[in-house]
Amino acid sequence: MHERKRLMFERSDAFVALPGGVGTLEELVEQMTWAQLGRHDKPILIADIDGFWTPLIALLDHMKTVVLAVRNITTDIEQNSGAVRDEEVAKKRAKLKSKVSATANNVITASKNYAAAGGLSPVSLLDAAASHLTAAVVDLVKTVKIKPTPHGDLNDDDNGTLTPLQSN
C-alpha cells in the first residue's frame, strides 16, 4: 500500500477524489495533510458527485473556521503581549497560547481520524478534543482579560480571511 501511494504521489500532477470508500478518504486526507505541511503544492480536487463529499466538505469548512478563529485569538494576544510588564503573567500567557494551539491541532487530528474511520472511531474523542479547546480558549481569555467588544464596534467583515471551499 505504501509503495503504491508513493508512486501515485510521485507521478501525479494533481489529485482528484471521486466517490469511494475509506481508502479513498484516507488517501485524500493524506494529500491534504501533506499540502498543509508544505510537502507539495499540487492541486487537490474533490469531485462531489451527487453530494457524496458534501458532509466532508462541510466538516472541512467548519475545521477551517475553528483554525482561523484560534489563529486570530493567538495573533491578537501575541501582538498585544508587549504591554505586559509582569514576567510571570507573560509566561502564563505564552503557556496558555501554546496550549490553545496544541488543542486546536488535536481537534483537527480528531476530526480527520473520525472522518477517515467511516464511523468506526468514537465521536467522544472528537467531543473531548473540542471540549479541551474550549477550556483552553476560556483560560486564555480570562488570563489576558479580554473584554467584550461594544455592539456598535462590531462589524460583519471578515477581512477576506474566510473563504469557503468550492464545491461543484
C-alpha positions as CSV (number, residue, x, y, z in Angstrom):
1,M,0.0,0.0,0.0
2,H,2.7,2.5,1.0
3,E,4.7,1.8,-2.2
4,R,1.6,2.3,-4.4
5,K,0.8,5.6,-2.7
6,R,4.4,6.8,-3.0
7,L,4.3,6.1,-6.7
8,M,0.9,7.7,-7.1
9,F,2.3,10.8,-5.3
10,E,5.5,11.0,-7.4
11,R,3.7,10.5,-10.7
12,S,0.8,12.8,-10.1
13,D,0.4,16.5,-11.1
14,A,-2.9,16.7,-9.2
15,F,-5.2,14.6,-7.1
16,V,-8.9,14.0,-7.8
17,A,-11.1,12.3,-5.2
18,L,-14.0,10.6,-6.8
19,P,-16.7,9.0,-4.6
20,G,-15.2,6.0,-2.9
21,G,-14.6,4.1,0.3
22,V,-12.5,4.5,3.4
23,G,-9.2,4.0,1.3
24,T,-10.1,6.9,-1.0
25,L,-10.9,9.1,2.1
26,E,-7.6,8.1,3.7
27,E,-5.7,9.0,0.5
28,L,-7.5,12.3,0.2
29,V,-6.9,13.3,3.8
30,E,-3.2,12.3,3.5
31,Q,-2.7,14.5,0.4
32,M,-4.5,17.4,2.1
33,T,-2.3,16.9,5.2
34,W,0.9,16.9,3.1
35,A,-0.2,20.0,1.3
36,Q,-0.9,21.7,4.7
37,L,2.6,20.6,5.9
38,G,4.2,22.1,2.7
39,R,5.3,18.8,1.2
40,H,3.6,19.6,-2.1
41,D,1.5,22.3,-3.8
42,K,-0.3,20.1,-6.2
43,P,-4.0,20.8,-6.8
44,I,-6.4,18.6,-4.8
45,L,-9.9,18.3,-6.3
46,I,-12.9,16.8,-4.7
47,A,-15.5,15.5,-7.3
48,D,-18.7,16.0,-5.2
49,I,-20.8,13.8,-7.5
50,D,-24.5,13.7,-6.3
51,G,-23.4,15.3,-3.0
52,F,-21.2,12.3,-2.0
53,W,-18.5,14.5,-0.4
54,T,-20.8,17.3,0.9
55,P,-20.6,16.2,4.6
56,L,-16.8,16.1,4.4
57,I,-16.6,19.5,2.7
58,A,-18.9,20.9,5.5
59,L,-16.5,19.4,8.1
60,L,-13.5,20.9,6.4
61,D,-15.2,24.3,6.2
62,H,-16.0,24.0,9.9
63,M,-12.5,23.0,10.8
64,K,-11.1,25.9,8.8
65,T,-13.3,28.3,10.7
66,V,-12.2,27.0,14.0
67,V,-8.5,27.1,13.0
68,L,-8.8,30.7,11.7
69,A,-10.6,31.8,14.9
70,V,-8.0,30.2,17.1
71,R,-5.2,31.8,14.9
72,N,-6.9,35.2,15.2
73,I,-7.1,34.9,19.0
74,T,-3.5,33.9,19.4
75,T,-2.3,36.5,16.9
76,D,-4.2,39.3,18.7
77,I,-2.7,38.2,22.1
78,E,0.8,38.0,20.6
79,Q,0.5,41.5,19.1
80,N,-0.6,42.9,22.4
81,S,1.9,41.0,24.6
82,G,4.4,43.8,24.6
83,A,2.2,45.8,27.0
84,V,2.6,43.1,29.7
85,R,5.2,44.2,32.3
86,D,4.8,41.3,34.7
87,E,7.1,38.5,33.5
88,E,5.0,35.8,35.4
89,V,1.9,36.9,33.5
90,A,3.8,37.0,30.2
91,K,5.0,33.4,30.8
92,K,1.5,32.3,31.7
93,R,0.1,33.9,28.5
94,A,2.7,32.2,26.4
95,K,2.0,28.8,28.0
96,L,-1.8,29.2,27.5
97,K,-1.3,30.3,23.9
98,S,0.7,27.2,23.3
99,K,-2.0,25.1,24.9
100,V,-4.7,26.7,22.7
101,S,-2.6,25.9,19.6
102,A,-1.9,22.4,20.7
103,T,-5.6,21.7,21.5
104,A,-6.7,23.2,18.2
105,N,-4.3,20.8,16.4
106,N,-5.9,18.0,18.5
107,V,-9.4,18.9,17.2
108,I,-8.1,18.8,13.7
109,T,-6.5,15.4,14.2
110,A,-9.6,14.0,15.9
111,S,-11.8,15.3,13.1
112,K,-9.6,13.8,10.4
113,N,-9.5,10.5,12.3
114,Y,-13.2,10.5,12.8
115,A,-13.9,11.3,9.1
116,A,-11.3,8.7,7.9
117,A,-12.7,6.0,10.1
118,G,-16.1,5.9,8.4
119,G,-18.0,6.0,11.7
120,L,-15.7,3.4,13.4
121,S,-13.9,6.0,15.5
122,P,-15.9,7.1,18.6
123,V,-17.3,10.6,18.3
124,S,-16.4,11.0,22.0
125,L,-12.8,11.5,21.1
126,L,-13.7,14.4,18.8
127,D,-16.1,15.8,21.5
128,A,-13.3,15.6,24.1
129,A,-10.8,17.4,21.8
130,A,-13.4,20.2,21.2
131,S,-14.1,20.5,25.0
132,H,-10.3,20.8,25.7
133,L,-10.0,23.5,23.1
134,T,-12.9,25.4,24.6
135,A,-11.4,25.2,28.0
136,A,-8.0,26.3,26.8
137,V,-9.5,29.3,25.0
138,V,-11.6,30.3,28.1
139,D,-8.5,30.1,30.3
140,L,-6.5,32.2,27.8
141,V,-9.3,34.8,27.5
142,K,-9.6,35.0,31.3
143,T,-5.8,35.4,31.7
144,V,-5.4,38.2,29.1
145,K,-8.6,39.8,30.4
146,I,-10.3,40.2,27.1
147,K,-13.4,42.4,27.4
148,P,-16.4,42.1,25.1
149,T,-16.4,44.5,22.1
150,P,-19.2,47.1,22.4
151,H,-22.0,46.2,20.0
152,G,-21.6,49.4,17.9
153,D,-17.9,48.5,17.2
154,L,-18.7,45.0,15.7
155,N,-18.7,44.5,12.0
156,D,-19.5,41.6,9.8
157,D,-16.4,41.9,7.6
158,D,-14.0,39.0,7.9
159,N,-11.3,41.0,6.0
160,G,-11.5,38.3,3.3
161,T,-9.9,35.7,5.6
162,L,-12.7,33.2,5.5
163,T,-13.2,31.7,2.0
164,P,-15.5,28.8,1.6
165,L,-14.3,25.7,-0.2
166,Q,-15.6,25.5,-3.7
167,S,-17.9,22.6,-4.5
168,N,-19.5,21.9,-7.9
